[in-house]
Amino acid sequence: AIEMFYVNDDGLIDFGEFIEIDRRFPLVLFPAFRLQSVMQKNTLGENGWKRINEAVVKQQQRNDYMELHGGKEPPESMYEKYGKMFGLVNKKKVHVDKIMAARPAAAAKMGD
């Protein structure tokens, strides 16, 4: 049955195929999503995971900018400028490359 979702015959379920499975058979993936939700709530909490996701997205945007501009840092926003003056900005780098490397290949293809 799962073969009906393989579009490109690469043996992996890419993000589009995953979405189609979830759309057509939501109960198949429900236990996995429920487990993920419970684990997130019981470890860092919803806000902790939200902050991690925001940091990963921001770091990925920064990496993309630097790749397109020969390694040059993106310009600081007004929030960052004022935040640095008052010590409010957390400039801790998120290692997106390590996070992406630890993801399964099918999940990593999601961004492709």
LUMKOL-713650 format. One record per residue: residue in three letters; x negated, y negated, z negated of N, C-alpha, C in turn. Coordinates in steps of 0.05 Angstrom, whole numbers, padded with zeros to 5 digits, always signed. Layout:
ALAXYZXYZXYZ
...
end
This chain:
ALA-00016+00024+00000+00000+00000+00000-00017-00025+00000
ILE-00040-00024-00014-00057-00048-00016-00069-00055+00011
GLU-00072-00035+00028-00084-00039+00055-00068-00059+00071
MET-00042-00062+00066-00025-00080+00082-00033-00109+00077
PHE-00049-00115+00057-00057-00143+00051-00085-00149+00061
TYR-00100-00129+00069-00127-00135+00080-00124-00147+00108
VAL-00131-00172+00110-00129-00186+00136-00154-00182+00152
ASN-00177-00185+00139-00203-00185+00153-00218-00159+00151
ASP-00207-00138+00139-00219-00112+00137-00248-00112+00126
ASP-00253-00130+00107-00280-00131+00095-00281-00114+00069
GLY-00259-00102+00061-00259-00086+00036-00255-00102+00011
LEU-00253-00129+00014-00249-00146-00009-00222-00161-00007
ILE-00211-00168-00029-00186-00184-00029-00195-00213-00032
ASP-00192-00229-00011-00199-00257-00014-00175-00272-00027
PHE-00179-00298-00031-00159-00313-00046-00132-00313-00032
GLY-00132-00316-00006-00107-00317+00009-00092-00290+00007
GLU-00107-00268+00008-00095-00242+00005-00084-00238-00023
PHE-00099-00248-00043-00091-00246-00071-00065-00261-00075
ILE-00063-00285-00064-00039-00301-00067-00015-00287-00054
GLU-00019-00274-00032+00003-00260-00018+00012-00236-00035
ILE-00007-00221-00047+00001-00199-00065+00017-00210-00089
ASP+00008-00232-00101+00022-00243-00124+00050-00253-00115
ARG+00052-00265-00092+00078-00275-00082+00098-00252-00077
ARG+00088-00231-00065+00106-00209-00058+00111-00189-00080
PHE+00091-00185-00098+00093-00166-00119+00084-00178-00146
PRO+00098-00197-00157+00088-00211-00181+00084-00193-00205
LEU+00099-00172-00207+00096-00154-00231+00070-00138-00230
VAL+00058-00135-00206+00033-00120-00204+00011-00134-00219
LEU+00009-00160-00216-00013-00175-00229-00005-00187-00256
PHE+00020-00186-00264+00029-00198-00289+00012-00188-00313
PRO+00007-00162-00316-00009-00153-00340-00036-00166-00341
ALA-00049-00169-00318-00076-00182-00318-00074-00211-00326
PHE-00054-00226-00315-00051-00254-00323-00044-00257-00352
ARG-00027-00239-00362-00020-00240-00390-00044-00235-00408
LEU-00060-00215-00401-00084-00209-00417-00103-00233-00416
GLN-00107-00245-00393-00124-00269-00391-00114-00291-00410
SER-00088-00296-00409-00076-00317-00425-00080-00312-00455
VAL-00076-00287-00464-00079-00281-00492-00109-00283-00501
MET-00127-00274-00484-00155-00276-00490-00164-00305-00492
GLN-00155-00322-00473-00162-00350-00474-00152-00363-00499
LYS-00127-00358-00506-00116-00371-00530-00130-00362-00555
ASN-00139-00337-00556-00152-00326-00580-00182-00331-00582
THR-00194-00342-00561-00222-00347-00562-00227-00377-00565
LEU-00226-00392-00544-00232-00421-00546-00206-00438-00546
GLY-00183-00426-00543-00158-00440-00542-00154-00453-00515
GLU-00129-00461-00510-00122-00472-00484-00138-00497-00478
ASN-00141-00515-00497-00156-00540-00492-00185-00534-00487
GLY-00197-00515-00500-00225-00508-00496-00229-00498-00467
TRP-00212-00481-00458-00214-00471-00430-00208-00492-00410
LYS-00190-00510-00417-00184-00533-00399-00209-00551-00396
ARG-00222-00556-00418-00246-00573-00417-00268-00559-00401
ILE-00271-00533-00404-00291-00518-00389-00285-00520-00359
ASN-00259-00515-00352-00252-00517-00323-00257-00545-00312
GLU-00250-00566-00327-00255-00593-00318-00284-00598-00314
ALA-00301-00588-00332-00330-00592-00331-00341-00577-00306
VAL-00331-00553-00301-00341-00538-00278-00333-00552-00252
VAL-00308-00562-00250-00300-00576-00226-00316-00601-00222
LYS-00321-00616-00243-00336-00641-00241-00365-00635-00233
GLN-00377-00614-00244-00405-00607-00237-00406-00597-00208
GLN-00386-00583-00199-00386-00573-00172-00384-00597-00153
GLN-00367-00616-00160-00365-00641-00143-00392-00655-00142
ARG-00405-00657-00165-00431-00670-00166-00452-00655-00149
ASN-00452-00628-00151-00470-00612-00135-00464-00616-00105
ASP-00438-00616-00097-00431-00620-00069-00441-00647-00059
TYR-00437-00668-00076-00446-00695-00068-00476-00695-00064
MET-00491-00683-00082-00520-00683-00081-00529-00667-00056
GLU-00515-00646-00050-00523-00630-00026-00519-00646+00000
LEU-00497-00662+00000-00492-00678+00024-00509-00703+00026
HIS-00521-00712+00003-00536-00737+00003-00565-00732-00005
GLY-00576-00710+00004-00605-00705+00001-00614-00704-00028
GLY-00598-00694-00046-00606-00692-00074-00601-00717-00091
LYS-00591-00738-00079-00586-00763-00093-00562-00759-00112
GLU-00565-00770-00136-00543-00769-00156-00520-00786-00147
PRO-00495-00777-00153-00472-00794-00146-00472-00819-00163
PRO-00460-00841-00153-00458-00866-00170-00441-00861-00194
GLU-00448-00875-00216-00433-00872-00241-00406-00888-00239
SER-00386-00876-00251-00360-00890-00252-00361-00910-00275
MET-00342-00928-00275-00341-00948-00297-00338-00934-00324
TYR-00322-00913-00324-00319-00898-00349-00345-00887-00359
GLU-00361-00876-00341-00387-00866-00349-00406-00888-00358
LYS-00406-00911-00345-00423-00933-00353-00416-00943-00381
TYR-00390-00948-00385-00382-00957-00412-00384-00936-00433
GLY-00379-00911-00425-00381-00889-00443-00410-00885-00453
LYS-00429-00889-00435-00457-00886-00443-00465-00908-00463
MET-00454-00932-00458-00460-00955-00476-00451-00949-00505
PHE-00428-00936-00507-00416-00930-00533-00420-00902-00542
GLY-00436-00886-00527-00442-00859-00535-00418-00840-00532
LEU-00400-00845-00514-00376-00829-00511-00376-00809-00489
VAL-00397-00809-00472-00397-00791-00449-00416-00768-00455
ASN-00405-00744-00450-00421-00720-00453-00434-00713-00426
LYS-00460-00716-00424-00474-00712-00399-00486-00684-00397
LYS-00476-00665-00414-00487-00638-00414-00480-00625-00388
LYS-00500-00614-00375-00497-00601-00348-00483-00574-00351
VAL-00464-00569-00334-00451-00543-00332-00465-00528-00310
HIS-00474-00504-00315-00489-00489-00296-00469-00473-00278
VAL-00458-00487-00258-00438-00476-00240-00450-00452-00226
ASP-00475-00453-00218-00488-00431-00204-00487-00405-00220
LYS-00492-00407-00246-00491-00384-00264-00463-00373-00267
ILE-00444-00392-00269-00416-00384-00271-00407-00370-00246
MET-00414-00381-00222-00406-00370-00197-00419-00343-00193
ALA-00445-00340-00201-00459-00315-00197-00447-00292-00215
ALA-00435-00300-00237-00424-00280-00255-00396-00271-00246
ARG-00384-00285-00227-00357-00278-00218-00358-00255-00198
PRO-00337-00238-00198-00336-00217-00178-00336-00229-00150
ALA-00346-00214-00131-00348-00224-00103-00321-00233-00092
ALA-00300-00218-00098-00274-00225-00087-00264-00252-00098
ALA-00270-00257-00123-00262-00283-00135-00279-00305-00125
ALA-00305-00300-00120-00323-00320-00111-00316-00329-00082
LYS-00303-00311-00067-00296-00318-00039-00273-00338-00039
MET-00260-00342-00062-00237-00360-00064-00243-00387-00053
GLY-00267-00397-00058-00274-00424-00049-00282-00426-00020
ASP-00285-00403-00007-00293-00403+00021-00270-00411+00039
end
